[in-house]
Amino acid sequence: MSARADHIAIVSRIPAGARVLDVGCGDGELLGLLRESKGVDARGLELSSDLAGKALARGLSVIQGDADSDLDIFPDDSFDVAILSKAIQQMRDPAHVLSQLGRIAPEVLVSFRNLGRWPRRLQLLSKGRMPAPPLWHDSDALHPCTASDMVSLARELGLTTQAMAPVDDGVVGKFRNGGLVRLNWSADEVILHLSR
């Protein structure tokens, strides 16, 4: 199985040997990639007991827990980097989770689906319907947002956007320090590198 493009991009932002927490780690695909390629001290938190079990079976250090309520078990600065890959929109309280990640680690990497992409805006404008396929109520996104929304939330929480990259059709663009307006209009998904 080949690694997801966004995972490869996230790995590129992690220093070798770092202490990393992957929240919403699923079956541990990203954790395994980090451990193999960067020699990191990789830990995971996963809501699904089935997926946490699969990660454990791969020899990864994962606990089953809910990011909305269980991140307080981690002391301040217990990790160098915290990751939330395609999971923040499923959180009941994204602001609380992002704030907790900023407390747990000085660097935070967040990836998410960008509702601000122009075809989605056009669908909302022309059809008056939410652009979440196939049906908005079947989407796992509790809190759809745009890249601008996420950058604003990070700023409100005292986090600085160090860089951002678009992900389109499984291809990750270059991380840049600017270009939010263009990214917000054109990117299907976005990866943000945040810091305190």
N, C-alpha and C positions, 0 to 999 in steps of 0.2 A: 504494500500500500504506500503510495507516495504522499508526502506531507502536503497539507493545505498551504497555498501561497501566503495567506496571512500569517500562518504559523512560522514560516521561514522568515518573513519580514520581522516578526516579533523577536525571533531568536537573534536576528542581526543586531538588535538594540540591547541585548543582554550581555554584560561583561562576563568573561570566563570566571568560574568559581563563585559567582554571586549566590546569595541566598534568595530564592524566588518562591513566591506563593502564587499559584494559579487558582483563582476562584472561579468555580463553575468549570472545573477541569475535565468533566466528562469521563471518558475511559482512559484519560492520561496521555493522549497522543502528543500534545505539546510538551508535557512534562518529560516524557521519554525522549523526545527530540532534544530538549534542553540538556538533559542529563548526558546523553550520548555526545552531543556536539560541543557543549560548553563546560561540561564537568561541574555543573551547578549543584547546589544543595536545593533540590526541587521538592516542594511540598504542594499538596492540592487540597481543596475543599470542594466537595460535590454534593448537591442536594439528593440526587438519585442514588439510592443504596445499590441498585444494580450496576450503574456505571462506576461508582466508587469501588465496588467489588471487582469489576474488570480491571481497573487501574491497579488495585492491590495484587491481583493475580499476575500482573506484569512486573511485580516487584517494586512498585512505586509507593511513595509515602503519601497516602491520601486518607483524609477523614471524611466521613459522611456528616454534612451539616448544612445549615441554611445561612447563606450570606447575609440575608436581611436581619438575622438575629444572633448569629454565632461568631461574628468577626471580633467581638469584644474579648474572646478568649486569647487573642494574640496580643502580646505586649507592644508598646510603642517601639518603632524601629526594629522589630524582630526580623525583618527582611530587608534586602537591598532593593528589590523590585517586586511589585505586585502586578498581576495580570488579570484582566477581566475580558476574555475573548468571546465576543458574540453572546454575552450574557447580561449586560447591564439593562437592556430593555425588557428582560424577564423579571427583574427585581421588583418587589413591591414598593421599595423606597430607594430609587437609584441615588438620590442625593446622600442619604445616610451611608449606603454602601461605598460610594466614591469617597466620602469623607473618611470613613474607616480605613480604606485602602491607603489614603494619604497619611494617615496616622501610623499605620503598620509599616510603610515603606516610603522612602523619600522619592522614589521613581515609580510611576504607575503607567502601564500600557493598557489602553482600552480600545477594543474594536467593536464596531456596531454597524447596523444597516442604516443608511442615510435616507430619511424620508424626503429630504430636500432636493434630491436629484430631479432634473427638469422633467423627465417623462412622468414621474409620480405627481409633480405639481400640475402638469398638464391634465393628467387623468382626473385629479381632484377638481380642477377648474372646469373642464369640459363635461365630465360625467357626474360631478357632485358626489363622488364615492371615494372612500378611502382606498388608496392604491396598495393594499397589502394582499398579494395573491395567496390562495385563490379567493378566499372570502375574508374580510377583515376580522370577523369573529372567530375564525379558525387559526388566526395568527398567534404565535407564541409571544409576540411583542406586547407586553402590557403598557409600555411607554414608548411608542414610536417617537423619534426625534430627528432633528437635522444635525448636521455637523456644527452649525452655528449654535444650536441649543446646547450641545455637549460642551463646546468651548466656553460658553457663557456660564454653565453650571460649574465647570471646573474653576473658573475665575472666581465665582461667588464663594467657593469652598477654599480659596486661597491657593489653588494649584495653578501653575504656569504651564502653558502649552509650549513645549520645547520643539516639537516637530509633529507633522501630520502627513499621512500618506493615503492616497486613494487606492481602493481595490475594486477592479472592474473585470468581470468575467474570469475570475481566478488569477488575474495579473495585478501585482502590486506596483504602484508607481513609486517614484522617488520620494523619500521623506524630505519635507521642506519646512522652513520656519515661517512661511507666510502663504498667502494664496487661499485664504479661507473662503472668500466669495466664490471663486472658481470651483474649489473643492466641493462646496455646499451644493452648487448647481450640477456638477458633472459626476461625482463619485457615487457608485452604487453602495459601497461600504467604505468606512474610514477607520484608520488606525491613528490614535492620538498617543503621543509620548508626553506625559505630564510629569511635573516635579513640584516639590514644595518650594 
